[in-house]
């Protein structure tokens, strides 16, 4: 059976090892702990575990243990009975109940406080729990998968994470390597994200110049895949050429590589051209607004005169829309027939 790994892109040796473990553990109900730096794609791996399991047709219920206030997390996980606490006006099912038959994903479990860790340990060992404020034993036919960007062994040593829960979670460890250790996957991902972002914005596909590739390859990508995806999206919007050059890359990449971005050259000035100065305003006895209005009026009239009064062509000469030209002519009472 072909492994479903939607959204996970790469051919590196380290990623192939992740796929190998994934293929073996997905069909089982073993508890899995996915570790790796922030932005490495831990949730994608967990979703692949669910998609390739016998529970694939049942719910997949994620919960970010670090994003929900501690006083609410217990109720979110286990549900509560009516009257269990202030504002508990009705009985409410928790995430474990909603996931019955499926998979519960405890993301950032390293953020969970010790008092809740005891209850997670019980549900892993006994497959049962009670709602907050309730006495009825609830059975949990679920698979639990957890993920963290913390080193849980160090958290155990520091007394911030229960040792018994760590070993219960760490039955099958899957470690996602940072992007800087994935070799050829970096450029595969960069090209994929850039092409996708261009398609979404309905613009012609952008390439990556050799110089830009070298800089992308040399950057350490502390934000991993998430950072790469965001930067490729930004380039699809801001890059004005047909290919991404080093000048298009963010300042942080230049800085990380110890290089200084070249300063843009001053715009070329045509021969014989002279920029207006304050002396010109003084000589004409005009304020800035009146001076600019006078310059604009002269340019509008010159453009119309050059094309025989044809507004479409005059607007093209001025680099503005025909409607904008007409509005300016009306405002200055220069409207012609």
N, C-alpha and C positions, 0 to 999 in steps of 0.2 A: 504494500500500500504506500502510495507516494505521500511524503510528509508535507503537510500544509504549513507554509511559513510566510503567509501573506505579510508584506511590508518589511520583511527582514531581507536586506540585500547585502551580498558579499560572497567572496570565494576564497577568502584567506584561510590558512590552516587553522587558526584559532577559532574562527566561526564554524568551520566544518566540524570541529570537535564539539562545539555547542549543539550542532544539529544531530551529531551521533548520540549524545546523551539524551537529547530531546526525544528522538525516535524510540529509545528504549524505555524511558520513564513515562511518556505520555499515556500509553494504554493502561498503566497501572493506577492505583489510587494512592500511591506513596506521596507523603508530604514533601514539597520541594521548596528550597530556599534559593532565590535568585539574588546574586550580589553583583555589584559593579558601581562605578562612579555615576553621578547624576548625568542623565542625558545619553546613556549608552543603549537604551531601548529595552529596559527590563520588562516593561508592560507588554511589549510586542512578543517577547519570549513566553510570557505567562499566557497570553491569549493563544499562542500556538500550542501550548500544552493542553489547553482546554479544547481547542479545535480538533486535536488529534486524539482525544480521549473518548472513552465510551460515554462520557457525559456531555458530549458536544451539542446535543439537541436540547439540553437543559440550560438553565440560566447561568451566565457568567456575571458575578457580582463583585465589582472592585470597590475598595474603600481605602482612602488615603488616611492613614492613622495620624499623620502629621498635620493634616489640613482641618481636622474637626476638633473643636475645643474639647479638652479632656473631660469636662463635666458632661458632655453630650455623647461622647464616643461609646460609652457602655450601652446607652439606649439605642444608638444607631446600630450597633452590632447585635444585641440580644432582643431589642424591642422592649416595650414596657406595658404594664397594665394600667387601666384607668385609675387615676388618683395616686399613682406611684410617687409623684412629686408635683410641685406647683406647675400648673399649665398642662399637666397630663390629663386632658379632658376626655380622652378616649383611648382604648387599647390600640396599640400600634405594633405591627410586625417589624422585626429587625432584619438586618441584612442576611444573617444565617438562615432565617426562616424563608426569606424571599429566594434564597439560592438553593432551596431543597432539591436534591437530585443533581445539582450542578457544582460549580466551583466558586469558592470565595477567595478573592485576591486581597491579601492584607499588605498594601503598599506602605513603604517606610515604617515597617513594624518596629524598627529601632527607636522610634519616637514614642512608643507606647509606655505609659507609666506602669510601675511594678504591680499595683493592685489589680490592674486589668490583665496583666500577663498571666496571673494565676488562673483566671477564668478561661483564657485562651488555651492554657495547658490542659484544663479539664475537658474542653470540647474536643481537643485533639486525642486525648487518651480515652475518654468515655463516650464521645459522640453524643453528648447531652448537655443541656444548659437550662436555665430558667430566665424568663423575662424579668426586667427590673420591676420589683414590687410584686412579683408573682411567686407561687409555690409549686406550680405544675411543672413537671419535668418534660422538657421538649427534646425530641430526638432529632439529631442532625445527620441526615444522609448527604454529606457534602465532602468535597475534596478541598483541602486548604493549601494554598500556595502563598508564600510570603516573599517580600523583596525588601532590600535595604541598600543604601549606599554607605552605611556605617560598617566598621569592623566589629562584628558582634562579639568576637572573642575578647577584644579589648574592653568592650562595654561590660561583659561578664566580670572581667578582672576589676573593673572600676565600681562594680556593684550596681550598675544601672540596668542590667538585663539579667534575668533569671537563667542560671546555668541549665536547669532541667528543661526549660522551654527552648533554649538554644539547641540542645541535642534533639529534642522532639521535632523541631523545624528543619534541622540540618540533615535529614535522612538522605536526601538526594541534593547535593549542592550543585548549582550551575553558576559559574562565574562568567560575566560578560566582560571581555577585555575593553579597555579604553580605545578610542578611535586611533590614537597615535601608535597603537600596537597591532593594528589590523592591516598594515601594509597596503596592498593594492586595492583593498576595499575603499580606501579614502577617495580615490579618484572616481571609482565606480559610483559611489554615493553622491559625490559632488555633481557629476554629469547627470545623474538621475534626478536629483532635486532641482537642478537648474532647468533641465528640459521640462519637467513637470510644471514648474512655476511659470515658464514661458507659455506653455499650453493654456494654463489657467487664465493668463492675461491676454491670450490670443495675439501674441506677438511672435515674430520669427525667432526660431531657436538661436540661442547664443552659444558660441564656442568658448573655449578657454585657451588663451594664448600660451605658448610655451613658458613665458616668463611668469604668468599668473599661476600656471600649474606648479612651477618650482616653488613659488611662495606659499601656495596652499599646502604643498607637500612638506614644507619646512616648518609650518606653524604647528604648535603642540595641541591645539583644539581642547582647551580645558573644559569646555561645555559639551564636548563629544558630538554625537550625531545630531542632537537637538540644535547645537550652535551652528553646525555646518548647514543644516536645513534652513535655518533662519537667515544666514548670510547669503545663501543662494537665492532665496526669495527676494531679499533686498536688491541683489544684483539684477534680477529680472525686471525690477522696477526702475532702478536708477541708471543702469548702464546704457549709454547712448550709442555705442558703436555696434558692430556686428559680432564682436568677440570681447570677452572680459580681459582687460589688461591690468598690470599691477596698479596703475593709477585708480582703477575702479575699486580695489580692495580696501576694506576698512582700515583706519589708522592703527587699530590694535594689532593687526597682523604685521604691519610695518614695524611697529614698536617692539613686538615680541621677537622679531627677527633681527633687531638691532640696526634697522635701516631707517633713513629719513626720507619721507615722501618728497619728491621734487616739487618746488614751488611753481605754480602755474605762471607761464610767461605773460607779460603784459600784452593786451590786445594790440595787434598791428594797427598803426595809424597811416592812412593813405597819404601819399606825397602831396604836399600843399595844404593839408588839412590842419586847422588850428582849433584846439578845444577852447570854448568860451571861458573867460576869466571874470573875476569880480570887477575888473576895470571896465569890461563891456557893460555890466549892469549899471555902473556909475555913469558911464558916458551916455547911456540911453535914459538915465534917470528912472530906472524901473526896479521894482522888487523882483524877487525870484519867480513868483507865480506869474506876474505880468510878462516877464522876460520869456519864460517857458511857453506861455500861451502864444506870444508873438512868433516864436520859432515854430511851434506846431502849426499855426495858421499859415505861415509862409510855405511850409513843406506840403501841407494839404493842397494849397492853390497851385504850387509848382507841379505836383503829381497830376492833378486834373488837367493842367495846361499841357503837360507833355503827352497825354493820351487823348487829347481832344475832348475831355469831359466825360469819358467812359468810366463810370465808377468802379466796375469790376476790375478793370486794368489798373486804375489808380490805387485801389485797395491792395492789389497784388504788389505794386511797386513799394508801397509803404509797409507791407508785411502785416496787414490787419484784415479783418473780415469786412465785407461790403457793408453789413449792417452797422459795424462800428464806425466806418467812415461816414455813413449817412448821419448817425447820431452826432458825431463831432461837427459835421457841417451845419446841422440844425442848431446845435448849441451855440456855435459861433456866428449864426445867421449868415452862413455862406452857401446855403442850399441853392443848387442850380437846377435848371430844368433838364 
